[in-house]
Amino acid sequence: MKAYIKGIASYLPVHVEYNDAESRITKKTGIYERHIAAAGECSSDMAVCAAENLFAKYGIDRSTVDFIILCTQSPDYFLPTTACLLQHRLGIPDHCGAFDFNLGCSGFVYGLSMAKGLIETDQAKHVLLLTAETYSKFIHPQDGAARAIFGDAATATLITADHVERDGLGSFVFGTDGSGGDDIIVPVGGMRNPAVTCPSVETVDAAGNIRTNHNFYMNGRSVITFAQAVAPDALRKVLKKAGLKREEIDYYVFHQANRFMLESLQHKCKLQGLPFWNKPDLCGNTVSSTIPLALEELLSTVGAARLKKVVGLGFGVGLSWAGCLLDLSRTLPEKS
C-alpha cells in the first residue's frame, strides 16, 4: 500500500493588486499580480474554498476523508487549531483526525511526508492536506519590497492509499538552519514578544520601505544566499535516493519565490534546458501554496500521464528546506 496524490485544487482571493510593470523590482522578480485576502478573510475561509473546489473538481466524497493536515503561519487563532474548525466547516465526519503545523515555504513537502506516514502505517486512508496563508496581513502597507512579492492563496491536496508497489511520494530530504530564523520573521505577536506589551517601533530602510516590529521582515539578500547554498545539495540527495539522473525527471517544481531566485537556482542546480517551472507572475510568493499551485497547473497543461517523476523542492522561513519525488500519474480525472 502506497500513498499517492489523487487531486489538487486551489483558491485565490478575488481582490488583485498589480505591480508597476516598469519598476525595477517587478522586472527582477517577474511578479506582476498578487491576490490579496479581504479584511475579514482568514486562512480557514480560503482553505474551505480550496477544499470545496477539490471535492467538486474530482467528485470526491468528503465523508471518506479521515485526516486533515493544515500548513499555515497565519492561523485564525492561537488556539484552537484551525484544522479542527475546518473539519466542522467542511462537514467531514468526526472520526477524522486533524492538526495544524507551522511551516512556510517548505511546508507542502513536509505535509506530503506526514500524509505518507499516516497512510503507509495504516493510520489513515484519505488525507486532506491544506495550505493557506495570508502573509499580506503581516506586511506594512508602505513596505513596497515585501508587498510587491507576496500574495495570499490556499490549496487542497488529497493523498490516498493505493494498492501498488511503487512509491507515489518518496525520496524525501529535509534540512533546518534555525540560526537564520531572524532573516524571515514577524518579531512581535507571539509569547516571546506579546503584542500587548511591545510598543510599535517604526523603521525606514535605505530604499524607503516602512515597517514596524509588528510587521513581516525579510532579509532578501541573506535568503537568496541561503537558497543558493542548500538547494543544489538537497536536489542531489533527492536524486540519489531515487536512483535517477537529472535528465530522467519529467519536471522540476521549486518553491515559486520569484523569477530571479528561480533562474539563479536553475543555474546553480545545473538544470538549464530541463523542464523547470518558473511562473510566479500572476500569484507571487504564496509561501506553502506555491508548489501545489504549480502542480495543479502542470496537471491541467501537461497531463498526469507525463508526470511520473516530478521533483518538488521548498525552502525559506525557518530557515527550512525539503525536497521529494512525486508520481502524479495516478491523479483522478476531473469531472466534466
C-alpha positions in Angstrom: 0.0 0.0 0.0 1.5 3.3 -1.1 0.4 7.0 -0.8 -0.5 8.8 -4.0 -1.7 12.3 -4.8 -5.2 12.0 -6.2 -6.1 15.6 -6.8 -5.1 19.2 -6.3 -7.2 22.3 -6.2 -6.7 25.9 -5.1 -8.4 29.1 -4.1 -7.1 32.7 -4.9 -8.8 35.7 -3.2 -10.9 37.8 -5.5 -9.0 41.1 -4.9 -5.9 41.5 -7.1 -3.1 44.0 -6.6 -1.0 44.9 -9.6 2.7 45.7 -9.5 4.1 48.5 -11.7 5.3 46.7 -14.8 8.1 49.2 -15.3 9.5 49.1 -11.8 12.9 47.5 -11.1 11.5 45.1 -8.5 8.8 43.9 -10.9 11.3 43.2 -13.7 13.6 41.4 -11.4 11.1 39.3 -9.6 8.8 38.6 -12.6 5.8 39.2 -10.3 3.0 41.3 -11.9 -0.1 40.4 -9.9 -0.9 39.2 -6.4 -4.2 38.0 -4.9 -4.9 39.6 -1.5 -7.2 38.3 1.1 -10.1 40.6 2.1 -10.1 42.3 5.5 -12.3 39.7 7.1 -11.0 36.8 5.1 -8.8 34.4 7.1 -6.8 31.3 6.3 -9.7 29.0 7.3 -12.0 30.8 4.8 -9.6 30.3 2.0 -8.9 26.7 3.0 -12.6 25.9 2.9 -12.9 27.3 -0.6 -9.9 25.3 -1.8 -11.3 22.1 -0.3 -14.7 22.6 -1.8 -13.1 23.2 -5.1 -11.2 19.9 -4.7 -14.3 18.0 -3.9 -16.2 19.4 -6.8 -13.3 19.2 -9.3 -12.8 15.4 -8.8 -16.2 14.3 -7.4 -14.7 13.4 -4.1 -16.9 12.2 -1.3 -15.9 14.3 1.7 -17.1 11.6 4.1 -14.1 9.5 3.1 -11.6 12.0 4.4 -10.2 10.6 7.6 -7.4 13.1 8.3 -6.9 16.8 7.8 -3.5 18.5 7.9 -3.2 22.2 7.6 0.0 24.1 6.9 -0.3 27.8 7.9 1.7 30.5 9.7 -1.4 32.8 9.8 -4.0 30.7 11.7 -7.4 32.1 12.7 -6.4 31.8 16.4 -3.5 30.8 18.6 -6.0 28.1 19.8 -8.0 26.1 18.9 -6.2 24.6 16.0 -7.6 25.8 12.7 -7.8 22.3 11.2 -10.3 21.3 13.9 -12.5 24.2 12.8 -12.1 23.1 9.2 -13.4 19.6 10.0 -16.7 21.1 11.2 -17.0 23.7 8.4 -16.3 21.2 5.7 -18.9 18.7 7.1 -16.3 15.9 7.4 -17.3 13.2 9.9 -15.9 13.4 13.4 -13.9 10.2 13.2 -11.4 12.4 11.3 -8.0 13.4 12.8 -6.9 17.0 12.4 -3.9 19.2 13.2 -2.1 22.3 12.1 1.6 22.7 11.6 3.5 26.0 11.4 5.9 26.0 8.5 6.4 28.2 5.5 7.9 27.6 2.0 9.0 24.0 2.7 5.6 23.2 4.3 3.9 21.4 1.4 6.7 18.9 1.1 6.6 18.4 4.9 2.9 17.8 4.7 3.2 15.2 1.9 5.7 13.4 4.1 3.3 13.3 7.1 0.4 12.2 4.8 2.6 9.4 3.5 3.5 8.3 7.1 -0.2 8.2 8.1 -1.3 6.2 5.1 1.6 3.8 4.8 1.4 2.9 8.5 -2.4 2.3 8.1 -3.4 5.1 10.4 -5.4 6.8 7.6 -6.5 6.1 4.0 -7.6 9.6 2.7 -5.6 12.6 3.9 -6.6 16.1 3.0 -3.5 18.3 3.0 -4.4 22.0 3.1 -2.1 25.0 2.7 -3.4 28.5 3.5 -1.6 31.7 4.1 -2.4 35.4 4.5 1.0 37.0 4.7 -0.5 40.2 3.4 -1.9 40.8 6.8 1.6 40.8 8.3 3.1 43.3 5.8 3.2 47.0 6.4 1.2 48.9 3.7 4.3 51.0 2.9 6.8 48.2 2.7 7.0 48.1 -1.0 9.7 45.5 -1.2 7.7 42.8 0.6 4.3 43.9 -0.6 5.4 43.5 -4.2 6.4 39.9 -3.7 3.9 38.1 -1.5 0.3 37.1 -2.4 -2.3 35.1 -0.5 -3.6 31.7 -1.5 -4.9 28.3 -0.3 -4.6 24.8 -1.8 -6.1 21.4 -1.1 -4.4 18.1 -2.0 -6.0 14.7 -1.5 -3.5 11.9 -0.7 -4.9 8.4 -0.8 -3.8 4.8 -0.2 -3.2 2.9 -3.4 -2.5 -0.9 -3.6 0.6 -0.7 -5.7 4.3 -1.4 -5.1 5.9 1.7 -6.5 6.2 4.9 -4.3 3.9 7.8 -5.2 5.7 10.0 -2.7 9.3 9.3 -1.8 13.0 10.2 -1.7 12.3 12.8 1.0 15.1 15.0 2.3 14.9 17.7 4.9 17.1 20.5 6.4 16.9 23.1 9.0 19.1 26.1 10.0 17.5 27.9 12.9 20.4 30.3 13.1 18.8 32.2 10.2 15.4 32.5 11.9 15.7 36.3 12.1 16.0 36.5 8.3 12.3 35.9 7.8 10.3 36.9 10.8 7.4 38.7 12.4 9.1 39.8 15.6 6.1 40.7 17.7 2.9 38.8 18.4 3.8 35.5 19.9 4.7 34.7 23.5 8.3 35.8 23.2 7.2 39.4 22.4 3.5 39.7 23.1 1.8 42.4 21.1 0.1 43.9 24.2 3.4 44.6 25.9 5.6 45.6 22.9 5.0 49.1 21.5 5.2 49.6 17.8 8.5 50.9 16.6 8.7 52.2 13.0 11.8 51.9 10.9 12.6 53.0 7.3 15.2 51.1 5.3 17.6 52.6 2.7 15.1 52.0 -0.1 12.4 53.9 1.8 10.3 50.9 2.8 8.5 51.4 6.1 7.7 48.6 8.6 7.3 48.2 12.3 8.4 45.4 14.7 4.8 44.1 14.5 5.2 43.5 10.7 6.8 40.9 8.5 10.5 41.4 7.8 12.7 39.5 5.3 16.4 39.9 4.7 16.2 39.3 1.0 20.0 39.1 0.3 20.5 36.5 3.1 17.6 34.4 2.0 18.9 34.3 -1.6 22.4 33.2 -0.3 20.7 30.6 1.8 18.7 29.1 -1.0 21.6 29.1 -3.4 23.6 27.2 -0.7 21.1 24.5 0.2 19.1 23.8 -3.0 21.8 22.1 -5.0 22.7 19.6 -2.2 19.1 18.9 -1.4 18.4 18.1 -5.1 21.4 15.9 -5.3 20.2 13.9 -2.3 16.7 13.5 -3.7 18.1 12.2 -7.0 20.5 9.9 -5.2 17.7 8.4 -3.1 15.6 7.9 -6.1 18.4 6.5 -8.2 17.8 8.9 -11.0 19.8 11.3 -13.2 18.8 14.9 -13.7 17.7 14.2 -17.3 15.3 11.4 -16.2 13.0 13.8 -14.2 9.8 14.8 -16.0 9.6 18.2 -14.3 11.3 20.3 -11.6 8.9 22.3 -9.4 10.7 24.5 -6.9 9.1 27.0 -4.4 8.0 29.9 -6.6 9.7 32.7 -4.6 10.3 34.9 -7.6 11.7 34.7 -11.1 15.2 35.9 -10.2 15.6 33.3 -7.4 14.4 30.5 -9.7 16.7 31.4 -12.6 19.6 31.5 -10.1 18.7 28.1 -8.7 18.1 26.6 -12.1 21.7 27.6 -12.9 23.1 26.5 -9.5 21.4 23.1 -9.7 22.6 22.6 -13.4 19.0 22.3 -14.7 19.4 24.5 -17.8 17.4 23.1 -20.7 15.4 20.8 -18.5 11.7 21.1 -17.7 11.7 23.7 -14.8 8.7 25.6 -13.5 9.2 29.4 -13.2 5.8 31.2 -13.2 5.4 33.5 -10.2 4.0 36.2 -12.4 0.2 36.1 -11.6 0.3 35.0 -7.9 3.6 36.0 -6.4 5.1 34.2 -3.5 2.2 32.4 -1.8 4.6 30.6 0.7 3.5 26.9 1.3 1.0 27.1 -1.6 3.4 27.8 -4.4 4.4 24.2 -5.2 0.8 22.8 -5.2 -0.4 25.8 -7.3 2.3 24.9 -9.8 1.4 21.2 -9.7 -2.2 21.9 -10.3 -1.4 23.9 -13.4 1.1 21.3 -14.6 -1.6 18.6 -14.3 -4.0 20.7 -16.4 -1.5 21.6 -19.1 0.9 18.6 -19.3 -1.4 15.8 -18.1 -0.9 13.3 -15.3 0.4 10.5 -17.6 3.5 12.6 -18.3 4.3 13.4 -14.7 5.5 10.2 -13.2 8.8 11.7 -11.9 8.4 15.3 -10.5 10.8 16.8 -8.1 9.4 19.2 -5.5 11.7 21.4 -3.5 10.8 24.1 -1.0 13.0 26.5 1.0 12.5 29.5 3.2 11.3 30.7 6.6 12.8 28.8 9.5 15.3 28.6 7.8 14.0 25.3 6.4 14.1 23.2 3.3 12.6 20.0 2.0 12.5 18.0 -1.2 10.9 14.9 -2.6 10.0 12.9 -5.7 6.3 12.8 -6.7 4.4 10.5 -9.1 1.3 12.3 -10.3 0.3 9.7 -12.8 -2.5 8.3 -10.7 -4.3 11.6 -10.2 -8.0 11.2 -10.6 -9.6 12.5 -13.8 -11.5 15.8 -13.4 -15.3 15.7 -13.6 -16.6 17.0 -16.9 
